[in-house]
Amino acid sequence: MTADSASTQIIRPYGDTTGDGMVQVSFTLPVPHGLRAQAAALHLAAAMGLEPASVVHAKPMGPDFTFFIVYGRVRHLIDYARIPEPPGRAYPLLTAAEINLAVRAALGRRLVVVGACIGTDAHTVGIDAILNVKGFAGEKGLEYYREIQVVNMGAQVAVEELLARARAEGADAVLVSQVVTQRNAHLDNTRRMAAAFAAAYPDAAGPGRGRPLLVAGGPRFDTVTAADLGVDKIFGRGTTPAEVASYLVHALLPAAGAGEGR
């Protein structure tokens, strides 16, 4: 093996056998269900580089739309060795006891968190997974933490309502969940929220110095950064309550969050 070949790791998708390049994609076309619609789906698959391809599922979505699942082979290759490792968590993962101790020692009061689904989003599973005591993935939510006071405003909360409640509660952090979205509504809603808080706290030097820490979460934020939206942190799919609680300590009580962690 040459030095060049040792520094590369060429891979392609796996379907039935290693390296066969088989992938499965789904999409909806604005055409009535039928044989012509299936032909259109195969033409699209070919244009995408899936060849040969087959329609393995087609279902009408009302009279004028059809949903497809297409299975086919791609010839694209990826050099896995050239893909950089994404940055890991920049703060330690603390236990509930460590978080409670850090908050009590640094603040001398409970840390106040206000959470909501803003805009027209009525899907509360994300915010409830983080805030409710039931939690997520075997971890209890922030309501379980003795030194954290949680205000869960629920779904379809207007930005103005969220801002008013955060100010009334003296919130240290505001958590916003956006799960169900169309036409980038989750991005527009989050930017509106960030702009409203920036206008309400014009003299704040940053989170913990006037305005609350602003945290957004949901499965569709992977195309933007926190700076793009004007918030302090974005959490994606699979985030657990312990990750969020540890981040709050890290961001709001940096001296307390600098100790040992996992």
N, C-alpha and C positions, 0 to 999 in steps of 0.2 A: 504494500500500500504506500503510495507517495505521500509527501507532506501535504500536498494540496488536497488529495482525497481524504486524508485523515481529518482535515478541518471542515469537511462538508458532511451533511447528513440529508441526503435527498429522500423525500417522502412524497407519497401521493395518497389520496383517500382509499380506505379499505371498505369493501362491500361484502362480497362472497369469499374472495381469496385475497391474500396479502398483495397490496400494490395493484389491484385491478382498476382503481380509479373510479369506482362506482359511488355515486352520491344520490341523495334524495332531496328534492326541492318542492316547495308548495307555493302556489300563487293563485290569484283570482283574476279571471278575464271578464271584461264587460260584454259578454256575448251569451245568448241562450244555450242551455245545455243541449248537446247533440254531437253527431259525428263530425260536423264541420268545426265545432268548438274544440274537439279533441285534436283535429288536424292543426288548428291554430296553436294549441298548446305544444304540439311536437315541433312546429316551426319555431316557436319561441325557444324551446329547449335547444334546438340546433344552433340558433343564433347565440345562445349562451355558452356554447361549446360542449353541450351534452350530446354525444353521438357515439353509438346509437342510443336512443332513448325510448321509453315506453310510458304510457299513461297508466298508472296503477290504481288511480282513484279519480273519479270525476263526479261532482255532486252539484245539482242546481242550487243557486243561492237566490231564490226568487225567480221571476220570469226572465230576467235580463242579465244574470251573472252566473258564472260557473267556477267552482273551486276545484283545483287540480292538485294531485301529487304525481310528480314525474320522477322516474328512476332512470338514470343514464350514466354514461362513462365520460369523465373529463380527462384530458391529457395534460393538464397543468401539473407542474412539479414544484415542490417547495424545498428550499434548503433550510432545514430546521436549525442547523448550526449558526445561521446568520440572524436568527430571530433573537433579539435581546430579551433577557429576563425582565418582566415588568417589575416595577418597584414594589417592595413589600410594605407591610404596615409600618408606619414610622413611629409607633408608640407601643408600649408593652400592653399585653392583654391582662387586665387585673381581675382578681376575684371580687365577688360581691363585698366581702369583708374589707378588702383593701380599698375599694371605692368608697364605702361608707366611712371608713376611717379618714381617708383623704379629704372628703367633703367636710366632715365635722371639724377636722383640724384646721383646714384652710378658711372655711366660711363661718363656722360657728352657728350655722343655720342649715336648713335643707336647701338643696339646689333645685331650682324651679324649672321644669320643662313643660312647655306647651306644645302640643302636637295636633295636626289636623291634615285632612285631605282637602286641598283647596280647589277652587273652580267647580266644574261639574263632575269631578271624579267622585263616584259613590262607592268605590272599592276600598273598604277599610282594612282588608286583610294585612296590608303592609304595615300601616301605622299601629294596628292592634298587636301584631306580632312583636313589635319593639316595645310598646308601652304597657299592654295588658299583663297582669301577673301570670297569665297562662304562658306567655312567651312564645318561643319558636325554637325548633331543633333541640328540644330538651333543656333549653335555658329559660329561666323566668324573666319576664319583662321588667321594665324600669319601675313599675309599681311595687315590685318586690323589694327594691332597695330602700332601706329604712331612711336614708338621708337624701332621697330624691322625692320631691313632690311633683306628681304628674297631673297635668290637666289635658285630657283627651277630648278635643272638640268634635271629633267624628268626621263625617263626610260632607262634601259640598259646602265648604266654609268659604265665604268671601274673604278676600285679602284684607279688606277693611275691618271685618269682624276679628280676624286673627290678630291684626295689629292692636286693636283695642283691647282684646283679652290679654295679650302678652304684656301690654303696658299696665293693665289693671293688676295682673298677677305678679308683676316685677320679675318677668321671666329672665332666667339666665341663658336659656337656649330655646330655640323654636325649631321643631322637627316637622317637616312637610313631606307627605307621601304623595306620589303621583304614579299610579299604576295603569289605569285605563286612559288612553290618549289617542287622539287623531290629529293629523296635520300639525304635529309638534306642539300640541296644546300644553303638554307638560313643561316644555321649555318656556313658552310664553307666560304660563302661570307663575313659574318660579322666578322669572325675571321681573314680573310685576310685583311679586312679593318682596324681592330684594330691593327694588326701587322704592317701594312704599316704606320699608324700614330705614333705608338710607335717608329718605326725606324726613322721616319722623325723628331721626337721631342725627342731625347734621353735624353736630360737634363731637360725635363719638370717634375716638381714635382707633377703634376696632372692637371686636367681641370682648365682652367682659369689662369694657371701659365706657359703657353707656348703653349701647345697643346689645340685644341678645346675640348669641352665637346662632347663625343660620345654617341649618342642615337640611339637605334635600335627599330623598331616597326613592328608589324605584328601579324597575328592570330596563328602562329605556334611556338612561342617562349616560350610556357608554360612549356616545359620540361627542361629548362636551366635557369641559373641565369646570371646576367650581368657579374659577375666575371668569369664565364665559358667562355664567349665570348671575354673578354677583353674590354668591353665597360662600360660606366658609368651608363646607365639606359636602361631598356627594357620596352616598352609599348605594351600591348596586344590589343585584339579586343575591340571595343567600346570606345577607348580613344578619348577624345575631345580636340580641340585646347587649351581650357583654362587650361586643366590639363598639357599639354606640356609647355605652356607659364609660368604657375606657377612654374613648376619644374625648368625651366631655371633660373628664378629669385632665387629660393631656392638654386640651386647648384652653380650658378655663382656669385650671389650677396646675400650671406647668411644673412648679416645684414639687407638688405632691405626686405627680404622675411620672416622675423621673426615676422612681425606685425599681426594685426587681419586678419582673413580670414574665409572662410566658410568651 
